[in-house]
Amino acid sequence: MDENQIDQYYYGFLAKGDVEPLLKNDGDFLIRKANWKDVVILSLDVCTNKGIKHFIINKNANGEFYIEKNKKKSIAELIAWHLSTKTPLSQKSQVILKKGIPRPDWLLKKDQVKMIKKLGEGAFGEVYCGEYLDSNDRVHLTAIKTMHDSASRESRLSFLKEARIMRKLIHPYIVRIYGIVVDSSPFLILMELCEGGSVLSYLRKNRGMILPSLKLRFITESASGLEYLEQNNCIHRDIAARNCLLTRNHHVKISDFGMSNEKTPIQDRSLDKVPIKWLAPETLQNRIYSTKTDVWSYGIMFNLHVWEVYSEGCEPYPSLSNIQTRAKIIVQNYRMDMPEGTPPEVASLVGKCWAKNPTDRPSFAAIHETLKDLINMLMTTEPSSSE
């Protein structure tokens, strides 16, 4: 085994939650970097009949590598020796290496990526427009999210969790992830580039000029994506016009899964990362998130997606502070009026999304079906026009 071969099994700083599902059979192994007692180590992760075991690859003063006793001049030589001799990695564990697991296509290397232009700031770092070279030497245009070098361990894990969730999501109205780079800092997430910017920016830029059919298409396409998340037990937790992007042809792509979770419902004691005006009553009172809080958000509270579209990007609860908003929602059961020009069918649907009892709110499947019916009805009544 040479250095190029061992490189196939090197996973950089990929977290345990990402690598463990890849190790399926007894003796499967890979190598990754990890933080252990504030020190960066090389970890040899091996699948055993008793679960995943982690072994530190040590290096002595002579530059030799070893797990327990047997020392070799390189990691490749060490791994090759354990494979060929079937010598256990340690006397106590009796774990034997059998098969290295090659890096998946989505685990990219930094030399495959080229940053071209800064687009803005993200939750973890900067966002760029760039290119990446795939395994077939094809060049793809991509958006690149970066992680600040100074980011905490918790932020790094959240960054990787966002990528992990996105890898499982394949839907026409959800931003597609191409891969991640975690061999060295800064960490990168490469995803579909949406050249139309955010829905919120589009609404504000084109205020007063947007056809009803386009507004309805925006909320219908986002409902379709959210229905898919609902079917896959994924809570977005940050549904907003600012987190929905547009393609060049103005089709919606749900993005920003930094707060998302694959379990429903969940309880999160902190409200630090979310705007108060966008939260459902049960979140404000009990810190509970579920697909039904996403429904509320879609309708208007959590991130007021429908209200934002029909108000053409206006701030929710104008003139109210966060404290006043919270009091009116919880104590007075207050709901905002829908903006002028909102179709009555949409206003009625939003009212259902704002039901105080989460079980009384519709599912995203029902919301999507209702909106598709409205689009079909509108197509028979609205004259054709360019959008």
N, C-alpha and C positions, 0 to 999 in steps of 0.2 A: 504494500500500500504506500503510495507516494503522497506528497503534500497536496496535490490537486485532488486526489481521491478523498482525503480527509476533509478538504474544504467543502465537499458535497454534504457533509454531515454537520457542518458548523452553522448554528442558528443565531449567532449574535446575541443580543440582549433580549431575545424573545422570552416572554413570561411563561411560568409553569402552566398557567391556564391555557396557553396556546399550544405548547409542545406535547403535553400529556395525552391529548386525544390522538396524536400521531403515532404514539407508541402502543401498539395493539397486541403484539405477540411476545412471548417469553424470549428474552435476549435481544429484542429490538433496542437500538440505542441512537443517541445523537449527542452533540456537544454544544454547549451554549455558555454565555457569560451570565453571571448573576452577582447580586450584591449580598454579601454575607458578613455580618458584623461590621458594616461600613467599609468593607474591602471588596474589590472586584475580583472574582474568582472564575476559573474555568470549571464548569460542572459537566460531568459525564452522566447523562440521564439514561437509565436502563429500565425496560419493562420486565417485571418478574411476576411470578404467580401470586405474590403477596403485594402487588402494586408497583408503583414507580419508585425506584431507588435513585438517589443522587450521590455521586462520588466526586470529590474534589480532585482535580488533576494538579498535583504539586510540582514545584520546580526547585531543585536544590541549588547550592552555590556554584556548582560545576555546570549548571545549565541543563541538567538531566531531568527528565519528566518521569513521574511515577504516581501510582495510586496508593500502594502500600509499601512494597519492598522492591519489586523489579523495576529497575531504572533503565531508561532508553534516551537516546540523543534527541529524539523528536517525538511529538505527539503521534504522528503517523506511524512511526516505528513501534511506539508503545501499544497503540490500538491493534496494529497488525500482529504483534507478538501475542497479545491476549486472544485474538481471534484464532490464530493458527495453532496455538498450544492448548487452547481451551482452559487456560489457567484462570481460576476465579479472581475477581478484582480484589477481594479481600478474604482473609481466612474466615472471618466471622460470617460474612454475607453469603459466601459461596455462589455469588452471581457470576454467570458466564456470558460473555458477549457472543452474539450470533449474527446479527444483521444490522448494518448501519442504514438509517432512514434518510434518503436524500432530501435536500431542501425542496419544498413545494415551489411552484412557479410564482406564487404571490409573494414569496420572500425574496425581494430584490436586493441587488448590491448597489452601492452608491455610484459606481462607475457606469451603471445603466441609466442614470438619471441626470438630466440637464435642466437647471433652472434658468428661465428666460426673463421673466418680468414679475415684479412684486404686485400682487393684487390687493392686499390688505392685511389686516390682523385677525387672527383666530383666537379661540379660547386658550390655546396652549402656546401659540407662537405666530409666526407669519405665514401667509398663504401666497403661493406663487403660481404663475402659469409656466409650464415647462414641457419637457418631452421625456419619454423613457423608451428604452430598447428592450423588446421582449425576447424570449428564448429563440424565436425564429428570425431575429435580426430585423424586425419591423419596428418602425418608429411611430409612437402614439403621442398625440397631444394630451396633456393631463393637467389637472389642478394638483398642487402639492402643498399639503399642510405640514408645517414643521413644529417640532417641540423644542422650546428654549433649552439651551445647555444647562441653565441653572435650575431647571424644573425639579421639583421634589420627587421622591420615589412614588408617592401617591399619585402625582400628576402623570408620571410616566406610565403607571399601571392603568390609569383612566384612559390615556391616549391609546394604549394597546387594546384595552377593552372595547373602545369605540370601533377600532379596526376589526376586532374579532366579531362583533355583532354585524358589522356591515358586510363581512365576507359571506355571511349566511343569507343575505337579502338580495334576491334577484327579481326585480320588478320594473316595468317600464317607467313608473313614476317615482322611483327611488334612485338616488345617486348611486352609481356603481363604483365599487372600489376595485382598483387594479392590483394594488400590492402595498407592501410596507418595506422600509429600510431601517434595520435596527443593528447593523454591524458596528456602528459608531455614532456619536452625536454629530449633528442633531438627528433625532429620529424623524422619519418622514412617512406620511400616508399619501399615496397616490390614488386619485379618484377622477371620475368623469368630470371634464371641464364643461361648465354650464355658462355659455358665453352671453346669455341674456341677463345675468346678474340675479339679484333676489327679487321675489315677487313684490316685496315692500318697496324697493327702489323703483321698480317699474310703475307701481300704483301712484307713487308720489310724483314721479316725473311726468306721467301722462294723465294727471288728475283732470277730470272733466271730459276726457276724450276716449274713454274706454267703453266699448260696446257691452251691453248686458250679456250677450252671448259669450264674450271672452271672460267676463267675471265668473259666469256660471261654469265655464270650462275649467277655470282655475280651481274652484272649490270642488268640482267633480273629480278632476284628476288627483287632487290631494286626498280626497275621500277614498279613491281607489287604492292609493298607496297605503293609507292608514288601515283600510280593510285587510290588506295583505299583512300588515304588522299585527293586527288583531288576531288573524288566523294563526300566526306564528308566535302568539303569546309574548309579543314584544311591546313594551311601553316606551313611547318616545320621550315623554315628559317635558318637551319643549316645543310644542307645535306653535308655529308663528309664521307670519308672512315673511319675516326676515330669514327664517330657516327653510324656506321653500325657494328653490332656484328655478331659473328658466333656461331652456335650451334656446338655440338660435331661432327656432320656429315657435317660441313661446309655449312650450309644453312644460308642465310643472315637474320638478324633481325634488322630493323630500330629502333634506340633508341634515347635517349636524346631529349625530347620534351620541354626542359626548355625555349626555345625561341618561341615555337609554338603559333599559334593563330587560332581561329576558325572563324575569319572573313577575307574575302578577297575582294578587296585589303585593306591593312592598310598602314598608314604612321607613321613612328617612327623616331623622330628627332635625336635620338642618334645612333651613330655607335660605341659606346664604347665597346660593347660586341662581336662584330663580326670581323673576320680578313678581312682587306681591300681586299686582293687578291682573296677573295671568293665572291665578290659582283657583281651583275648585274649593267649595266650602269644606269638604272633608280633608283636603290637603291643608288648608289654613288652620283648621281646628285640631286634626289628629295626625297630620303629616303623612297621610295615606295617598299612594299613587296606584292607579290601575288603568285598564283600557277605558274605563268610564271617566276618569279624570282627563284622559286624552280627548274623549268626546266633548267634555265641557270646554277644554282648551280649544278644540276645533270650532266649537260654536261661538265662544267669546271669552271665557274667563281665563283659562290657563295660558293661552297665547292668542286668543281672540281672532282666530284665523278668518272665519267668515265675516265677522264684523270689520276686520281690517280691510278685507277686499272690498266690501260695499261702502266703507267710509273712505276708500281710496288712500289708505295708509295713515289715517289719523290715529293719534294716541288714544287708547281706551280710557274711559272714565276721566274725560277732560276736566280740569280744575279741582280734582280730588287728589289728596295725598294718598300714599300707601296705607297709612293708618285709617284714614277716612274710608277708603275703599273697602278695607277689611271689615270695618264695623258695619258698613251698609250691607255688605254681602251676608255676613253671618247673623247680625242682630236684626236688620230690617228686611232681609231676604230680597234685597234690591237687585233689579236687572236693568241694564241699559236699554233704551229704545233703539231699534234698528235704524240705520241711516236712511234718509229719504231716498226713494227710488229702489229700495230692496223689494224684490218680488214677494208678494204675500206668502207664496208657498215656501220660500226660503226663510222668511221671518218665522213662520209656523214651525219649521224644522229646527231653527235655532232655539226657539222656546223650549222644545223638547230636549235639546242638548243641555239646557240650563236647568233641568229639573233638579230640585234640591236633593232628592233621593237618587243615588247613583243607579239603582236598579230600574228606575223609571226612564232613564236616558236610553235612546236607541243605540243599537250596535252600529259599527261603521258599515257593515254589510247592508243594513236597512237604510242608512243615510245615503250610501252610494246608489242604491237602487232607486230611491226617491229622486235623486238628482239626475240620474240618467233619464228617468221619465220626463222630468222638467225640460231637459235638453231636447228630447224628441218633440215635445210639445212646442218649444220655442222655435225649433227649426221650421215648423209649419206656419209660423205666424210672423217671423222677423224677415224682412227683405235681405237678400244677400248683400254683403259689403266686405271690403277688404279689412283685415285686422292687422 
